[in-house]
Amino acid sequence: MSVSKKYKSFPLMFLIFGVVLITLISGSSIRKHIKTMGKSNQESGKVSFEASKEDKSKNEDTKIFFSKPEIKPSQTLVKVYKDKRILELYGDEKLIGRFKIGLGRDPWSDKEKEGDNRTPEGTYYICTKTSETKYTYYMGLSYPNIKDAQRGLEKGIINQDTYNRIKKAIDAKQQPPWNTTLGGAVGIHGGGNKDNWTYGCIAMSNEDINILKQYTPFKTPVEIYK
């Protein structure tokens, strides 16, 4: 082979080498891209699945229902969630009902005194029951409790004598004084649950209060959360 022919073959060899190199690089990039896309889609699917589970769980936490127990519970408990506007009824530690409620006209703050239109937060018990009300049925709660009274005493809303009377009633599981500057007569009653319209009470539909009253005897604990 002549020297000129030898040198003329070099460009062709470089061209072939370049095509092979580009093909290898392109193939590697495509495989990497496909792998990345697959991983991304997998992660996206995982996030979507987790979000779906979270939404389903959230919906279950706010589902309104009542499941009448075959045997009347020996112990019951009421939980109120102000931010969700939901009341839950437990029988023998099992959730048997969840009801929509209305609250005081200032629903977000904790009650401190008479006339503030707030629904209290804390642990109480049912201390009175009556059908002599325009709201179908009424169950009074043990507001103010000792914690409410202690706060009122520290803020100068009540005096030591009033605090002592409230504490004595709560210790005996009786109705505390409702005629003090802390306010009183806060309870659970009918009349409707579409709005926050009460002066601090927890309002239910007339149908729901008629269900609740059957499972909440005197001294039933009522826990009210923000």
Phi and psi in degrees as GROMACS dihedral restraints (atoms count N, CA, C in turn):
[ dihedral_restraints ]
;  ai    aj    ak    al  type     phi  dphi    fc
    3     4     5     6     1   -75.3    20    10
    4     5     6     7     1   161.6    20    10
    6     7     8     9     1   -63.6    20    10
    7     8     9    10     1   -37.1    20    10
    9    10    11    12     1   -67.3    20    10
   10    11    12    13     1   -40.2    20    10
   12    13    14    15     1   -65.2    20    10
   13    14    15    16     1   -37.5    20    10
   15    16    17    18     1   -62.1    20    10
   16    17    18    19     1   -45.3    20    10
   18    19    20    21     1   -70.9    20    10
   19    20    21    22     1   -30.2    20    10
   21    22    23    24     1   -67.6    20    10
   22    23    24    25     1   -26.3    20    10
   24    25    26    27     1   -78.4    20    10
   25    26    27    28     1   -16.6    20    10
   27    28    29    30     1   -60.8    20    10
   28    29    30    31     1   -48.2    20    10
   30    31    32    33     1   -57.8    20    10
   31    32    33    34     1   -38.9    20    10
   33    34    35    36     1   -64.5    20    10
   34    35    36    37     1   -40.7    20    10
   36    37    38    39     1   -65.0    20    10
   37    38    39    40     1   -42.1    20    10
   39    40    41    42     1   -62.9    20    10
   40    41    42    43     1   -39.1    20    10
   42    43    44    45     1   -62.8    20    10
   43    44    45    46     1   -46.2    20    10
   45    46    47    48     1   -63.6    20    10
   46    47    48    49     1   -43.1    20    10
   48    49    50    51     1   -60.5    20    10
   49    50    51    52     1   -40.7    20    10
   51    52    53    54     1   -64.6    20    10
   52    53    54    55     1   -42.9    20    10
   54    55    56    57     1   -62.3    20    10
   55    56    57    58     1   -43.8    20    10
   57    58    59    60     1   -63.2    20    10
   58    59    60    61     1   -43.5    20    10
   60    61    62    63     1   -63.3    20    10
   61    62    63    64     1   -44.9    20    10
   63    64    65    66     1   -61.9    20    10
   64    65    66    67     1   -40.1    20    10
   66    67    68    69     1   -63.2    20    10
   67    68    69    70     1   -42.9    20    10
   69    70    71    72     1   -65.0    20    10
   70    71    72    73     1   -44.4    20    10
   72    73    74    75     1   -64.2    20    10
   73    74    75    76     1   -43.9    20    10
   75    76    77    78     1   -62.3    20    10
   76    77    78    79     1   -43.3    20    10
   78    79    80    81     1   -62.7    20    10
   79    80    81    82     1   -41.6    20    10
   81    82    83    84     1   -63.8    20    10
   82    83    84    85     1   -42.1    20    10
   84    85    86    87     1   -64.6    20    10
   85    86    87    88     1   -41.5    20    10
   87    88    89    90     1   -64.1    20    10
   88    89    90    91     1   -44.0    20    10
   90    91    92    93     1   -62.6    20    10
   91    92    93    94     1   -40.6    20    10
   93    94    95    96     1   -64.7    20    10
   94    95    96    97     1   -40.2    20    10
   96    97    98    99     1   -65.2    20    10
   97    98    99   100     1   -42.1    20    10
   99   100   101   102     1   -64.4    20    10
  100   101   102   103     1   -42.2    20    10
  102   103   104   105     1   -63.2    20    10
  103   104   105   106     1   -43.0    20    10
  105   106   107   108     1   -63.8    20    10
  106   107   108   109     1   -43.6    20    10
  108   109   110   111     1   -62.6    20    10
  109   110   111   112     1   -41.0    20    10
  111   112   113   114     1   -62.8    20    10
  112   113   114   115     1   -43.4    20    10
  114   115   116   117     1   -65.1    20    10
  115   116   117   118     1   -40.9    20    10
  117   118   119   120     1   -63.0    20    10
  118   119   120   121     1   -44.3    20    10
  120   121   122   123     1   -64.7    20    10
  121   122   123   124     1   -36.5    20    10
  123   124   125   126     1   -64.7    20    10
  124   125   126   127     1   -44.7    20    10
  126   127   128   129     1   -64.6    20    10
  127   128   129   130     1   -41.2    20    10
  129   130   131   132     1   -62.0    20    10
  130   131   132   133     1   -41.8    20    10
  132   133   134   135     1   -64.8    20    10
  133   134   135   136     1   -37.7    20    10
  135   136   137   138     1   -65.0    20    10
  136   137   138   139     1   -45.2    20    10
  138   139   140   141     1   -62.0    20    10
  139   140   141   142     1   -42.7    20    10
  141   142   143   144     1   -63.1    20    10
  142   143   144   145     1   -40.3    20    10
  144   145   146   147     1   -65.4    20    10
  145   146   147   148     1   -43.0    20    10
  147   148   149   150     1   -63.9    20    10
  148   149   150   151     1   -40.7    20    10
  150   151   152   153     1   -63.8    20    10
  151   152   153   154     1   -39.3    20    10
  153   154   155   156     1   -64.4    20    10
  154   155   156   157     1   -41.1    20    10
  156   157   158   159     1   -63.4    20    10
  157   158   159   160     1   -40.7    20    10
  159   160   161   162     1   -65.4    20    10
  160   161   162   163     1   -43.0    20    10
  162   163   164   165     1   -63.2    20    10
  163   164   165   166     1   -41.3    20    10
  165   166   167   168     1   -64.1    20    10
  166   167   168   169     1   -42.8    20    10
  168   169   170   171     1   -63.2    20    10
  169   170   171   172     1   -41.2    20    10
  171   172   173   174     1   -63.1    20    10
  172   173   174   175     1   -42.0    20    10
  174   175   176   177     1   -64.8    20    10
  175   176   177   178     1   -37.3    20    10
  177   178   179   180     1   -66.2    20    10
  178   179   180   181     1   -33.7    20    10
  180   181   182   183     1   -70.8    20    10
  181   182   183   184     1   -17.7    20    10
  183   184   185   186     1  -117.0    20    10
  184   185   186   187     1     7.4    20    10
  186   187   188   189     1   -67.1    20    10
  187   188   189   190     1   127.9    20    10
  189   190   191   192     1   -88.6    20    10
  190   191   192   193     1   126.4    20    10
  192   193   194   195     1  -164.0    20    10
  193   194   195   196     1   166.5    20    10
  195   196   197   198     1  -144.3    20    10
  196   197   198   199     1   125.1    20    10
  198   199   200   201     1  -115.3    20    10
  199   200   201   202     1   102.0    20    10
  201   202   203   204     1   -63.3    20    10
  202   203   204   205     1   121.9    20    10
  204   205   206   207     1   -71.4    20    10
  205   206   207   208     1   148.3    20    10
  207   208   209   210     1   -65.9    20    10
  208   209   210   211     1   -37.9    20    10
  210   211   212   213     1  -117.1    20    10
  211   212   213   214     1   133.8    20    10
  213   214   215   216     1   -62.9    20    10
  214   215   216   217     1   129.0    20    10
  216   217   218   219     1   -60.9    20    10
  217   218   219   220     1   147.2    20    10
  219   220   221   222     1   -84.3    20    10
  220   221   222   223     1   -24.7    20    10
  222   223   224   225     1  -134.2    20    10
  223   224   225   226     1   137.1    20    10
  225   226   227   228     1  -130.2    20    10
  226   227   228   229     1   158.8    20    10
  228   229   230   231     1  -145.8    20    10
  229   230   231   232     1   139.9    20    10
  231   232   233   234     1  -115.2    20    10
  232   233   234   235     1   132.5    20    10
  234   235   236   237     1  -121.4    20    10
  235   236   237   238     1   133.7    20    10
  237   238   239   240     1  -119.2    20    10
  238   239   240   241     1   128.6    20    10
  240   241   242   243     1  -114.2    20    10
  241   242   243   244     1   105.3    20    10
  243   244   245   246     1   -64.3    20    10
  244   245   246   247     1   -42.3    20    10
  246   247   248   249     1   -66.7    20    10
  247   248   249   250     1   -30.5    20    10
  249   250   251   252     1   -90.9    20    10
  250   251   252   253     1   -11.6    20    10
  252   253   254   255     1    54.3    20    10
  253   254   255   256     1    53.6    20    10
  255   256   257   258     1  -134.3    20    10
  256   257   258   259     1   140.7    20    10
  258   259   260   261     1  -117.6    20    10
  259   260   261   262     1   129.5    20    10
  261   262   263   264     1  -112.2    20    10
  262   263   264   265     1   139.1    20    10
  264   265   266   267     1  -113.9    20    10
  265   266   267   268     1   125.1    20    10
  267   268   269   270     1  -113.1    20    10
  268   269   270   271     1   137.6    20    10
  270   271   272   273     1  -123.9    20    10
  271   272   273   274     1   118.9    20    10
  273   274   275   276     1    51.1    20    10
  274   275   276   277     1    46.6    20    10
  276   277   278   279     1    70.6    20    10
  277   278   279   280     1    11.2    20    10
  279   280   281   282     1  -114.5    20    10
  280   281   282   283     1   134.3    20    10
  282   283   284   285     1   -69.7    20    10
  283   284   285   286     1   119.2    20    10
  285   286   287   288     1  -116.2    20    10
  286   287   288   289     1    -7.6    20    10
  288   289   290   291     1  -164.4    20    10
  289   290   291   292     1   145.1    20    10
  291   292   293   294     1  -134.5    20    10
  292   293   294   295     1   127.4    20    10
  294   295   296   297     1  -127.7    20    10
  295   296   297   298     1   147.0    20    10
  297   298   299   300     1   -79.9    20    10
  298   299   300   301     1   144.3    20    10
  300   301   302   303     1  -135.8    20    10
  301   302   303   304     1   162.8    20    10
  303   304   305   306     1  -112.4    20    10
  304   305   306   307     1   156.8    20    10
  306   307   308   309     1  -125.9    20    10
  307   308   309   310     1  -168.1    20    10
  309   310   311   312     1   -66.5    20    10
  310   311   312   313     1   164.1    20    10
  312   313   314   315     1   -68.3    20    10
  313   314   315   316     1   -19.2    20    10
  315   316   317   318     1  -114.5    20    10
  316   317   318   319     1    83.7    20    10
  318   319   320   321     1   -79.2    20    10
  319   320   321   322     1   -15.3    20    10
  321   322   323   324     1   -93.2    20    10
  322   323   324   325     1   -19.0    20    10
  324   325   326   327     1  -100.6    20    10
  325   326   327   328     1   156.9    20    10
  327   328   329   330     1   -78.6    20    10
  328   329   330   331     1   142.4    20    10
  330   331   332   333     1   -68.2    20    10
  331   332   333   334     1   139.0    20    10
  333   334   335   336     1  -125.6    20    10
  334   335   336   337     1   -32.4    20    10
  336   337   338   339     1  -157.7    20    10
  337   338   339   340     1   169.2    20    10
  339   340   341   342     1   -57.7    20    10
  340   341   342   343     1   133.2    20    10
  342   343   344   345     1    84.8    20    10
  343   344   345   346     1     4.9    20    10
  345   346   347   348     1   -85.8    20    10
  346   347   348   349     1    -2.2    20    10
  348   349   350   351     1    59.1    20    10
  349   350   351   352     1    29.4    20    10
  351   352   353   354     1  -108.0    20    10
  352   353   354   355     1   147.5    20    10
  354   355   356   357     1   -91.0    20    10
  355   356   357   358     1   127.4    20    10
  357   358   359   360     1   -67.1    20    10
  358   359   360   361     1   162.1    20    10
  360   361   362   363     1  -125.5    20    10
  361   362   363   364     1   133.1    20    10
  363   364   365   366     1   147.7    20    10
  364   365   366   367     1  -166.0    20    10
  366   367   368   369     1  -107.1    20    10
  367   368   369   370     1   125.4    20    10
  369   370   371   372     1  -134.0    20    10
  370   371   372   373     1  -174.6    20    10
  372   373   374   375     1  -147.9    20    10
  373   374   375   376     1   159.1    20    10
  375   376   377   378     1   -76.4    20    10
  376   377   378   379     1   121.7    20    10
  378   379   380   381     1  -115.6    20    10
  379   380   381   382     1    -7.3    20    10
  381   382   383   384     1  -158.8    20    10
  382   383   384   385     1   151.6    20    10
  384   385   386   387     1  -143.2    20    10
  385   386   387   388     1   140.3    20    10
  387   388   389   390     1  -160.0    20    10
  388   389   390   391     1   149.1    20    10
  390   391   392   393     1   -99.0    20    10
  391   392   393   394     1    -1.1    20    10
  393   394   395   396     1   -84.0    20    10
  394   395   396   397     1    71.7    20    10
  396   397   398   399     1  -153.6    20    10
  397   398   399   400     1   151.9    20    10
  399   400   401   402     1   -76.8    20    10
  400   401   402   403     1    -4.5    20    10
  402   403   404   405     1  -105.3    20    10
  403   404   405   406     1    36.9    20    10
  405   406   407   408     1    72.9    20    10
  406   407   408   409     1   -57.7    20    10
  408   409   410   411     1  -156.1    20    10
  409   410   411   412     1   148.3    20    10
  411   412   413   414     1  -135.8    20    10
  412   413   414   415     1   133.3    20    10
  414   415   416   417     1  -125.3    20    10
  415   416   417   418     1   112.2    20    10
  417   418   419   420     1   -77.4    20    10
  418   419   420   421     1   143.0    20    10
  420   421   422   423     1  -104.9    20    10
  421   422   423   424     1   157.4    20    10
  423   424   425   426     1   -80.5    20    10
  424   425   426   427     1    45.8    20    10
  426   427   428   429     1   -90.2    20    10
  427   428   429   430     1   135.7    20    10
  429   430   431   432     1   -82.7    20    10
  430   431   432   433     1   143.3    20    10
  432   433   434   435     1   -89.4    20    10
  433   434   435   436     1  -173.6    20    10
  435   436   437   438     1   -65.1    20    10
  436   437   438   439     1   -38.3    20    10
  438   439   440   441     1   -63.7    20    10
  439   440   441   442     1   -42.7    20    10
  441   442   443   444     1   -61.3    20    10
  442   443   444   445     1   -42.6    20    10
  444   445   446   447     1   -66.7    20    10
  445   446   447   448     1   -40.1    20    10
  447   448   449   450     1   -62.2    20    10
  448   449   450   451     1   -42.4    20    10
  450   451   452   453     1   -65.2    20    10
  451   452   453   454     1   -41.6    20    10
  453   454   455   456     1   -63.2    20    10
  454   455   456   457     1   -37.4    20    10
  456   457   458   459     1   -66.0    20    10
  457   458   459   460     1   -43.8    20    10
  459   460   461   462     1   -65.8    20    10
  460   461   462   463     1   -32.1    20    10
  462   463   464   465     1   -89.5    20    10
  463   464   465   466     1    -0.8    20    10
  465   466   467   468     1    77.5    20    10
  466   467   468   469     1    17.0    20    10
  468   469   470   471     1   -77.8    20    10
  469   470   471   472     1   -34.2    20    10
  471   472   473   474     1  -128.7    20    10
  472   473   474   475     1   166.5    20    10
  474   475   476   477     1  -101.1    20    10
  475   476   477   478     1   179.3    20    10
  477   478   479   480     1   -64.0    20    10
  478   479   480   481     1   -38.0    20    10
  480   481   482   483     1   -62.2    20    10
  481   482   483   484     1   -43.1    20    10
  483   484   485   486     1   -65.2    20    10
  484   485   486   487     1   -41.6    20    10
  486   487   488   489     1   -58.7    20    10
  487   488   489   490     1   -44.5    20    10
  489   490   491   492     1   -62.9    20    10
  490   491   492   493     1   -39.8    20    10
  492   493   494   495     1   -66.8    20    10
  493   494   495   496     1   -39.3    20    10
  495   496   497   498     1   -65.6    20    10
  496   497   498   499     1   -46.2    20    10
  498   499   500   501     1   -61.8    20    10
  499   500   501   502     1   -41.7    20    10
  501   502   503   504     1   -61.2    20    10
  502   503   504   505     1   -42.7    20    10
  504   505   506   507     1   -66.8    20    10
  505   506   507   508     1   -42.6    20    10
  507   508   509   510     1   -67.0    20    10
  508   509   510   511     1   -41.4    20    10
  510   511   512   513     1   -60.6    20    10
  511   512   513   514     1   -30.4    20    10
  513   514   515   516     1   -92.7    20    10
  514   515   516   517     1     5.6    20    10
  516   517   518   519     1    57.2    20    10
  517   518   519   520     1    40.2    20    10
  519   520   521   522     1  -109.6    20    10
  520   521   522   523     1   179.2    20    10
  522   523   524   525     1   -73.8    20    10
  523   524   525   526     1   125.4    20    10
  525   526   527   528     1   -73.9    20    10
  526   527   528   529     1   164.7    20    10
  528   529   530   531     1   -58.4    20    10
  529   530   531   532     1   129.4    20    10
  531   532   533   534     1  -104.7    20    10
  532   533   534   535     1     4.1    20    10
  534   535   536   537     1  -109.3    20    10
  535   536   537   538     1    28.1    20    10
  537   538   539   540     1  -102.3    20    10
  538   539   540   541     1   174.8    20    10
  540   541   542   543     1   -70.9    20    10
  541   542   543   544     1    -8.0    20    10
  543   544   545   546     1   -77.8    20    10
  544   545   546   547     1   -15.1    20    10
  546   547   548   549     1    88.3    20    10
  547   548   549   550     1   178.3    20    10
  549   550   551   552     1  -177.2    20    10
  550   551   552   553     1  -168.5    20    10
  552   553   554   555     1    60.6    20    10
  553   554   555   556     1    26.8    20    10
  555   556   557   558     1   -78.4    20    10
  556   557   558   559     1   131.2    20    10
  558   559   560   561     1  -155.0    20    10
  559   560   561   562     1  -169.9    20    10
  561   562   563   564     1  -113.5    20    10
  562   563   564   565     1   128.1    20    10
  564   565   566   567     1  -149.0    20    10
  565   566   567   568     1   175.4    20    10
  567   568   569   570     1   -85.4    20    10
  568   569   570   571     1  -160.9    20    10
  570   571   572   573     1   110.9    20    10
  571   572   573   574     1   -12.9    20    10
  573   574   575   576     1   123.3    20    10
  574   575   576   577     1   147.5    20    10
  576   577   578   579     1  -124.1    20    10
  577   578   579   580     1    14.8    20    10
  579   580   581   582     1   -74.2    20    10
  580   581   582   583     1   -28.6    20    10
  582   583   584   585     1  -135.1    20    10
  583   584   585   586     1   168.8    20    10
  585   586   587   588     1   -90.5    20    10
  586   587   588   589     1    93.1    20    10
  588   589   590   591     1  -122.8    20    10
  589   590   591   592     1    -5.2    20    10
  591   592   593   594     1   -85.7    20    10
  592   593   594   595     1   178.4    20    10
  594   595   596   597     1   -91.2    20    10
  595   596   597   598     1     9.6    20    10
  597   598   599   600     1   141.3    20    10
  598   599   600   601     1   -11.0    20    10
  600   601   602   603     1   -76.6    20    10
  601   602   603   604     1   170.6    20    10
  603   604   605   606     1  -103.3    20    10
  604   605   606   607     1   119.3    20    10
  606   607   608   609     1  -106.5    20    10
  607   608   609   610     1   137.7    20    10
  609   610   611   612     1  -124.0    20    10
  610   611   612   613     1   170.2    20    10
  612   613   614   615     1   -68.0    20    10
  613   614   615   616     1   157.4    20    10
  615   616   617   618     1   -61.6    20    10
  616   617   618   619     1   -36.4    20    10
  618   619   620   621     1   -64.6    20    10
  619   620   621   622     1   -42.9    20    10
  621   622   623   624     1   -70.0    20    10
  622   623   624   625     1   -38.9    20    10
  624   625   626   627     1   -66.1    20    10
  625   626   627   628     1   -31.6    20    10
  627   628   629   630     1   -69.8    20    10
  628   629   630   631     1   -26.7    20    10
  630   631   632   633     1   -75.6    20    10
  631   632   633   634     1   -49.5    20    10
  633   634   635   636     1   -59.5    20    10
  634   635   636   637     1   -39.7    20    10
  636   637   638   639     1   -63.0    20    10
  637   638   639   640     1   -24.0    20    10
  639   640   641   642     1   -73.0    20    10
  640   641   642   643     1   -19.0    20    10
  642   643   644   645     1  -117.9    20    10
  643   644   645   646     1     8.8    20    10
  645   646   647   648     1  -128.7    20    10
  646   647   648   649     1    82.6    20    10
  648   649   650   651     1   -72.6    20    10
  649   650   651   652     1   176.9    20    10
  651   652   653   654     1   -53.4    20    10
  652   653   654   655     1   142.9    20    10
  654   655   656   657     1    72.7    20    10
  655   656   657   658     1    10.3    20    10
  657   658   659   660     1   -60.1    20    10
  658   659   660   661     1   127.1    20    10
  660   661   662   663     1   -67.0    20    10
  661   662   663   664     1   140.4    20    10
  663   664   665   666     1  -129.9    20    10
  664   665   666   667     1   114.5    20    10
  666   667   668   669     1  -103.8    20    10
  667   668   669   670     1   123.6    20    10
  669   670   671   672     1  -114.2    20    10
  670   671   672   673     1   122.0    20    10
  672   673   674   675     1  -110.7    20    10
  673   674   675   676     1   157.7    20    10
